[in-house]
Amino acid sequence: MVEHDFLVLFAMLLYFIVVLTIGFVYAKRSNSSTSEYFLGGRGVGPWLTALSAEASDMSGWLLMGLPGVAYFTGASEAVWTGVGIALGTYLNWKLVAKRLRVYSELTESITLPDFYSKRYGDTKNIISTVAALIIVLFFSIYVGSCFVTVGKLFATLFGLNYAAMMVLGAIIVFLYTLVGGYLSVVVTDFVQGILMFFALAMVVCGSIIWAGGFNETLAFLQAIPGFLSITEHAKPVLDATGYQVAFDQLPAFAAPAPFSALTALSLLAWGLGYFGMPQVLVRFMSARHVSDIKKSRIIAVLWCVISMASAILIGLISRVILPTYFGTQSQAENAFIVLAQMMLPSFMCGVVVSGIFAASMSSSSSYLLIAGSSVAENLYRGMLRRHASDREVLIVARFTLIVVFMFGILVAYDEHSSIFAVVSHAWAGLGASFGPLTLLALYWKRSTKQGALAGMLAATVFVIFWVQVLAPLGGIFGIYELLPAFCVGTLVHIIVSLCTSNAHADAQQSLELFDAYQTKLAEK
């Protein structure tokens, strides 16, 4: 191994050791109870709450997927997606965080499916069971997208086999999640959030200097038709194999396509997903105090906006520095890694690209943990064995981690998978299934158990139907599936709730609980 590769690898190994150490440090406390393992005992401070929520949310999509979109088709799609996510982040913290923290504590819920069942007086745990199954389905896909990131990272850095490196990285993530539980995930997310932030800032500043300065960079990008426009979509010219054509070392672009209002709305709809993201919502539930929420919101939104702007700029500037280096969008998702290799000393490069591994680890560990808690707490203890001990539940949770881990590896095995595309489908599934349910559970007293269940199932089925049947038709069906599915889930939930009654005893108890929640909320 050459000296450059050794120093890069050495920096990354130091990072891995720190992360695994955190997992073992928190192992004893996390294993003391299911509340500690799944929710950190509701003792997480504002900085940890904010940065762990954002780091687990963004994953490798921020450092690889988003720059890849900006590199390949210009600013429009990346910018509109970023705006939607920034708005969704702010509104989620503003509208949901405080309410969910208060209500989940009142109902003594330690998982999101558990909260849904208790909110509606669902003593048979049907809602929590269905929610747990939906979480496992889409989080398995999400975990796969994180493993794709890991495989591409090592394959690009060292020229090593993609599949072998993907499996190795996945094992590291699995081990520290298995051992440390929620607190290890939150603390490492905090470290990783800081690392991701400074990695992005360092590479974007260095890339502007490397490209010859701001004016030269801007002039090059303005010469590409529609590349910097947010109302047009740059169109790379592709050959028969799907790779972009180049002439005289310059990328070929056709006339830009108009960026319709419908397309912009479709991308803004990414923000709707936040209302149903279990990995973010569970951070609200674990916050130490309701009074910490406002501080966490400010930290989270600033981190989100600055990080996404940096990621988009990296993708755009990569077109100046590496105009024909990447022939497809999937390949372009390696832009951050290649720039870091070009610009930074070897050891510093290793530290910076650890930010990519950090992003994947923080997200996939959260997905694994939430999937495990959903199956163990809501399926096993909620449906199959109601008097199961905490020890039994933890064993089932860890077995679930293994299953989801293996499925994630299968999803990630194709090295040509686009991180952006894989994430977008899982995001739509979770956002549409749980977004309307979360908002209506927190804001609408008249919402019923039947409405909640019907809306959740309708949205889930509609996402899959849209992706598999309608989206290939193109035209208006090319809209991001989250938007129509979110609307369907909301409408079905409202209509079924209005057609059903809250008269039975369990429902009456849930109504009294809703009144108590409103009272407690007013006191806060």
C-alpha positions in Angstrom: 0.0 0.0 0.0 1.4 3.4 -1.0 2.1 6.0 1.7 -0.9 8.1 0.7 -3.3 5.2 1.0 -1.8 4.2 4.3 -2.2 7.7 5.9 -5.8 7.9 4.7 -6.6 4.5 6.0 -4.8 5.3 9.3 -7.0 8.4 9.9 -10.1 6.4 9.2 -9.1 3.6 11.5 -8.6 6.1 14.3 -12.1 7.3 13.7 -13.5 3.8 13.7 -11.8 3.1 17.1 -13.3 6.2 18.6 -16.8 5.2 17.4 -16.6 1.6 18.6 -15.2 2.9 22.0 -18.3 5.1 22.4 -20.5 2.0 21.8 -18.7 0.0 24.5 -18.7 2.9 26.9 -22.5 3.2 26.8 -23.1 -0.6 26.6 -23.7 -1.1 30.4 -26.1 1.8 30.8 -28.0 1.0 27.5 -28.5 -2.6 28.6 -30.0 -1.7 32.0 -33.5 -1.4 30.5 -35.4 -1.2 27.3 -36.1 2.5 28.0 -32.4 3.2 28.1 -31.6 1.0 25.1 -34.3 2.4 22.8 -34.7 6.0 24.1 -31.7 6.9 26.3 -33.9 7.3 29.3 -35.3 10.7 27.9 -32.1 12.4 29.1 -30.6 13.7 25.9 -29.5 17.4 25.9 -30.2 20.0 23.2 -27.0 19.8 21.2 -27.0 16.0 21.1 -30.7 16.0 20.2 -30.3 18.5 17.4 -27.1 17.2 15.8 -28.0 13.5 16.2 -31.4 14.2 14.5 -29.7 15.9 11.5 -26.8 13.5 11.2 -29.1 10.4 11.3 -31.5 12.1 8.8 -29.0 13.1 6.2 -26.8 10.0 5.9 -24.5 9.5 2.9 -27.2 11.2 0.8 -25.9 14.6 1.9 -22.2 14.0 1.1 -22.6 11.9 -2.0 -26.2 11.8 -3.3 -26.9 15.5 -3.4 -23.5 16.6 -4.9 -24.0 13.9 -7.5 -27.4 15.4 -8.6 -25.9 18.9 -8.7 -22.8 17.7 -10.8 -24.9 15.8 -13.3 -27.9 18.0 -14.0 -27.1 21.3 -12.5 -28.6 23.4 -9.7 -32.3 23.2 -10.2 -33.2 19.7 -8.8 -30.6 19.9 -6.0 -31.7 23.4 -4.9 -35.4 22.8 -4.9 -34.8 19.5 -3.0 -32.7 21.4 -0.5 -35.3 24.1 0.0 -38.0 21.5 0.6 -35.8 19.7 3.1 -34.8 23.0 4.9 -38.5 24.0 5.2 -39.5 20.5 6.3 -36.8 20.5 9.0 -37.9 23.8 10.4 -41.6 23.0 10.4 -41.1 19.5 11.9 -39.1 21.1 14.9 -41.7 23.9 15.2 -44.9 21.9 14.8 -44.1 18.4 16.1 -41.1 18.3 18.4 -42.6 19.9 21.6 -46.0 18.2 21.2 -44.5 14.7 20.6 -42.1 15.1 23.5 -45.0 15.9 25.9 -47.5 13.4 24.5 -45.1 10.5 24.3 -44.0 11.0 27.9 -47.7 11.2 29.0 -48.4 7.9 27.3 -45.2 6.4 28.5 -44.2 5.4 25.0 -40.6 4.4 24.2 -41.1 3.7 20.4 -43.0 5.6 17.7 -45.4 2.6 17.0 -46.0 2.4 20.7 -47.0 6.0 20.8 -49.5 5.6 17.9 -51.3 2.7 19.6 -51.5 4.4 23.0 -52.7 7.6 21.5 -55.7 5.8 20.0 -56.4 3.4 22.9 -55.4 0.5 20.7 -55.2 -2.2 23.4 -54.8 -5.0 20.7 -51.7 -3.1 19.4 -52.9 -3.4 15.7 -51.7 0.0 14.8 -48.3 -0.5 16.4 -47.9 -3.9 14.7 -48.7 -2.4 11.2 -46.4 0.6 11.9 -43.6 -1.7 13.0 -43.9 -3.8 9.8 -43.8 -0.6 7.6 -40.7 0.6 9.5 -38.9 -2.7 8.9 -39.8 -2.7 5.2 -38.6 0.8 4.4 -35.8 1.0 6.9 -34.3 -2.2 5.3 -34.1 -0.2 2.0 -32.7 2.8 3.9 -30.0 0.7 5.5 -29.1 -0.6 2.0 -28.6 2.9 0.7 -26.1 3.6 3.6 -24.2 0.4 2.8 -24.0 1.5 -0.9 -22.3 4.7 0.4 -19.8 2.8 2.4 -19.0 0.5 -0.6 -18.5 3.4 -3.0 -16.3 5.2 -0.5 -13.8 2.5 -0.1 -13.9 1.4 -3.7 -13.2 5.0 -4.9 -10.5 5.7 -2.2 -8.4 2.6 -2.5 -9.6 0.9 -5.7 -10.7 -2.1 -3.6 -13.6 -4.5 -4.4 -16.9 -2.7 -3.8 -18.8 -5.7 -2.4 -16.1 -6.7 0.1 -15.7 -3.1 1.4 -19.5 -2.6 1.6 -19.8 -5.7 3.8 -16.9 -4.7 6.0 -18.3 -1.2 6.6 -21.8 -2.7 7.3 -20.3 -5.0 9.9 -18.7 -2.0 11.8 -22.0 -0.2 11.8 -23.8 -3.3 13.0 -21.4 -4.0 15.9 -21.5 -0.6 17.6 -25.3 -0.5 17.2 -25.7 -4.0 18.6 -23.6 -3.3 21.7 -24.3 0.3 22.6 -28.0 1.0 21.9 -29.6 4.4 21.6 -27.1 6.5 23.7 -24.1 5.2 21.7 -26.0 6.1 18.5 -26.8 9.6 19.7 -23.4 10.4 21.0 -21.7 9.1 17.9 -24.2 11.0 15.8 -23.2 14.2 17.6 -19.5 13.6 16.8 -20.4 12.6 13.2 -22.6 15.7 12.7 -19.7 18.0 13.6 -17.4 16.0 11.4 -19.8 16.1 8.5 -20.2 19.9 8.9 -16.5 20.7 8.9 -15.8 18.2 6.1 -18.3 19.9 3.8 -17.0 23.4 4.7 -13.4 22.5 4.2 -14.0 20.8 0.8 -16.2 23.5 -0.6 -13.7 26.3 0.4 -10.8 24.3 -1.0 -12.6 23.5 -4.3 -13.3 27.2 -5.0 -9.6 28.0 -4.6 -8.6 24.9 -6.7 -11.0 25.9 -9.5 -9.3 29.3 -9.8 -11.5 31.5 -7.7 -15.1 32.5 -7.6 -15.3 34.5 -10.9 -13.6 31.7 -13.0 -15.9 29.1 -11.5 -19.0 31.1 -12.1 -18.0 31.8 -15.8 -17.4 28.1 -16.5 -20.7 27.1 -15.0 -22.7 29.9 -16.7 -21.4 28.6 -20.1 -23.3 25.3 -19.6 -26.9 25.7 -20.8 -29.3 25.9 -17.8 -26.7 24.6 -15.3 -27.1 27.3 -12.8 -30.8 28.0 -13.4 -33.4 27.0 -10.9 -36.1 27.3 -13.6 -34.4 25.1 -16.2 -33.0 21.6 -16.1 -29.6 21.0 -17.6 -29.6 18.0 -20.0 -26.4 16.0 -20.4 -26.0 14.4 -23.9 -25.7 10.7 -23.4 -24.4 7.9 -25.6 -26.0 4.6 -26.3 -24.6 3.1 -23.1 -26.0 6.0 -20.9 -22.7 7.8 -20.4 -22.3 11.5 -20.9 -20.6 12.5 -24.2 -17.6 14.8 -24.1 -15.9 16.9 -26.8 -12.4 18.4 -26.5 -12.4 17.5 -22.7 -15.6 19.4 -22.2 -19.0 17.8 -21.2 -21.7 17.9 -23.9 -25.1 19.4 -22.9 -28.3 19.7 -25.0 -30.7 22.7 -24.7 -32.0 22.8 -21.2 -35.5 21.5 -20.4 -38.0 23.9 -18.7 -38.4 23.2 -15.0 -42.1 23.2 -14.4 -43.9 24.4 -11.3 -45.2 20.8 -10.9 -41.6 19.5 -10.8 -40.6 22.2 -8.3 -43.6 21.3 -6.1 -42.6 17.7 -6.4 -39.1 18.4 -5.0 -40.4 20.7 -2.3 -42.5 17.8 -1.2 -39.4 16.2 0.2 -40.0 18.4 3.2 -43.3 16.6 3.9 -41.3 13.5 4.7 -40.0 14.9 8.0 -43.3 14.6 9.7 -43.1 10.8 9.4 -39.4 10.1 9.8 -39.0 7.7 12.8 -35.3 8.4 13.1 -36.0 12.1 13.6 -39.2 11.8 15.7 -37.6 9.5 18.2 -35.1 12.3 18.9 -37.9 14.5 19.9 -39.2 11.8 22.2 -35.8 11.4 23.9 -35.2 15.1 24.6 -34.2 15.9 28.2 -36.6 18.8 28.7 -39.4 20.4 26.6 -37.6 23.7 27.2 -34.6 22.4 25.2 -36.6 22.1 22.0 -36.3 25.7 20.9 -32.5 25.7 21.2 -32.3 22.3 19.4 -34.5 23.7 16.6 -32.1 26.6 16.0 -29.0 24.4 16.0 -30.7 21.8 13.7 -32.0 24.3 11.1 -28.6 26.2 10.9 -26.7 22.9 10.5 -29.1 21.7 7.8 -29.1 24.9 5.7 -25.3 25.4 5.8 -24.5 21.7 5.2 -26.9 21.3 2.2 -25.7 24.6 0.6 -22.1 23.3 0.9 -23.0 19.9 -0.6 -24.7 21.5 -3.6 -21.8 23.8 -4.1 -19.4 20.9 -4.1 -21.4 19.2 -6.8 -21.5 22.3 -9.0 -17.8 23.2 -8.5 -16.8 19.6 -9.3 -18.0 20.3 -12.9 -15.3 22.9 -13.2 -12.5 20.9 -11.7 -13.6 17.5 -13.1 -15.7 18.4 -16.2 -15.7 14.9 -17.8 -14.5 12.7 -14.9 -18.0 11.2 -14.1 -20.1 9.8 -16.9 -23.3 9.0 -14.9 -25.1 10.4 -11.9 -24.2 7.3 -10.0 -20.5 7.9 -10.6 -20.9 11.6 -9.9 -21.9 10.7 -6.3 -18.1 10.1 -5.7 -17.3 13.8 -6.4 -16.8 14.7 -2.7 -14.3 11.8 -2.3 -12.3 12.6 -5.4 -12.1 16.3 -4.5 -10.9 15.5 -1.0 -8.2 13.2 -2.5 -7.0 15.9 -4.9 -6.9 18.8 -2.5 -6.0 17.6 1.0 -2.9 16.0 2.6 -3.3 12.3 3.0 -4.1 12.2 6.8 -6.5 15.2 6.5 -8.2 13.5 3.5 -8.8 10.4 5.7 -10.3 12.6 8.4 -12.6 14.4 5.9 -13.8 11.3 4.1 -14.5 9.8 7.4 -17.4 12.3 7.3 -18.9 10.2 4.6 -18.6 7.1 6.7 -19.8 9.1 9.6 -23.0 10.0 7.7 -23.7 6.4 6.7 -23.0 5.1 10.2 -25.1 7.6 12.0 -28.1 6.9 9.7 -27.8 3.2 9.3 -27.3 2.7 13.1 -30.5 4.7 13.7 -32.4 2.7 11.2 -31.2 -0.6 12.6 -32.0 0.4 16.1 -35.5 1.7 15.3 -36.3 -1.4 13.3 -35.1 -3.6 16.1 -37.1 -1.6 18.7 -40.3 -1.8 16.6 -40.2 -5.5 16.1 -39.1 -6.3 19.7 -41.3 -3.9 21.6 -44.3 -3.6 19.3 -44.5 -7.0 17.6 -42.9 -9.4 20.2 -44.0 -7.8 23.5 -47.0 -5.9 22.0 -48.6 -8.9 20.2 -46.9 -12.2 20.8 -45.7 -12.2 24.4 -47.1 -9.3 26.4 -45.3 -10.2 29.7 -41.9 -10.6 28.1 -39.0 -9.4 30.2 -36.7 -6.6 29.1 -34.0 -9.2 28.6 -36.2 -11.1 26.1 -37.1 -7.9 24.3 -33.4 -6.9 23.9 -32.6 -10.4 22.5 -35.4 -10.1 19.9 -34.3 -6.6 19.0 -30.7 -7.8 18.4 -32.0 -10.7 16.3 -34.0 -8.1 14.2 -30.8 -6.1 13.7 -29.2 -9.1 12.2 -32.1 -9.7 9.8 -32.3 -6.0 8.7 -28.5 -5.9 8.4 -28.5 -8.9 6.0 -31.3 -7.5 3.9 -29.5 -4.2 3.7 -26.5 -5.9 2.3 -28.6 -7.6 -0.4 -30.1 -4.2 -1.3 -26.6 -2.6 -1.5 -24.9 -5.4 -3.5 -25.3 -3.6 -6.9 -22.5 -1.0 -7.0 -24.3 0.9 -9.7 -27.2 1.8 -7.4 -27.9 5.5 -7.1 -27.9 6.6 -3.4 -30.3 9.5 -4.3 -32.8 7.1 -6.0 -32.8 4.5 -3.2 -33.2 7.1 -0.5 -36.0 8.9 -2.3 -38.3 5.7 -2.4 -37.7 4.9 1.3 -38.2 8.5 2.3 -41.5 8.6 0.4 -42.7 5.4 2.0 -42.0 6.5 5.6 -43.1 10.1 5.1 -46.4 9.2 3.5 -47.2 6.4 6.0 -46.4 8.2 9.2 -46.5 12.0 8.3 -50.3 12.5 8.2 -50.7 10.1 11.1 -48.3 12.0 13.3 -49.8 15.4 12.5 -53.4 14.3 13.0 -52.6 12.4 16.2 -51.0 15.5 17.7 -53.5 18.1 16.4 -56.9 16.5 15.8 -58.9 15.1 18.8 -61.6 13.6 16.5 -59.1 11.3 14.8 -60.0 7.6 15.4 -58.1 4.4 15.5 -59.8 3.2 12.3 -58.9 6.4 10.5 -55.2 6.1 11.7 -54.9 2.5 10.5 -56.7 3.1 7.2 -54.7 6.2 6.4 -51.4 4.6 7.2 -52.1 1.5 5.0 -53.5 3.5 2.1 -50.4 5.7 2.0 -48.0 2.8 2.1 -49.8 0.9 -0.7 -50.2 4.0 -2.8 -46.4 4.7 -2.6 -45.6 1.2 -3.9 -48.4 1.4 -6.6 -47.2 4.8 -7.8 -43.5 3.7 -8.1 -44.2 0.4 -9.7 -47.2 1.2 -12.0 -47.8 4.9 -12.5 -44.3 6.5 -12.4 -43.1 4.5 -15.5 -45.9 6.2 -17.5 -44.2 9.6 -17.2 -45.8 13.0 -17.7 -47.8 14.0 -14.6 -47.0 10.6 -13.0 -43.3 11.6 -12.9 -44.1 13.7 -9.8 -42.4 12.5 -6.6 -44.6 9.8 -5.1 -44.4 11.3 -1.6 -46.7 14.2 -2.6 -49.7 12.2 -3.9 -49.3 9.5 -1.3 -49.2 12.0 1.6 -52.4 13.6 0.3 -54.1 10.1 -0.1 -53.1 9.1 3.5 -54.4 12.4 4.9 -57.7 12.2 3.1 -58.3 8.5 3.9 -57.5 9.2 7.6 -59.9 12.1 7.8 -62.8 10.4 5.9 -62.6 7.2 7.9 -62.3 9.0 11.2 -65.4 11.0 10.4 -67.3 7.8 9.5 -66.3 6.0 12.7 -67.0 6.5 16.3 -64.9 7.2 19.4 -67.7 5.9 21.7 -66.1 2.7 22.9 -64.3 2.6 26.3 -60.8 2.5 25.0 -61.4 5.4 22.7 -63.0 7.4 25.5 -59.9 6.9 27.6 -57.7 8.1 24.7 -59.9 11.2 24.4 -59.4 11.9 28.1 -55.6 11.4 27.5 -55.7 13.9 24.6 -57.3 16.5 26.9 -54.6 15.9 29.5 -52.0 16.3 26.8 -53.5 19.6 25.8 -53.5 20.8 29.4 -49.9 19.8 29.9 -48.9 21.3 26.6 -50.4 24.6 27.7 -48.4 24.5 30.9 -45.2 24.2 29.0 
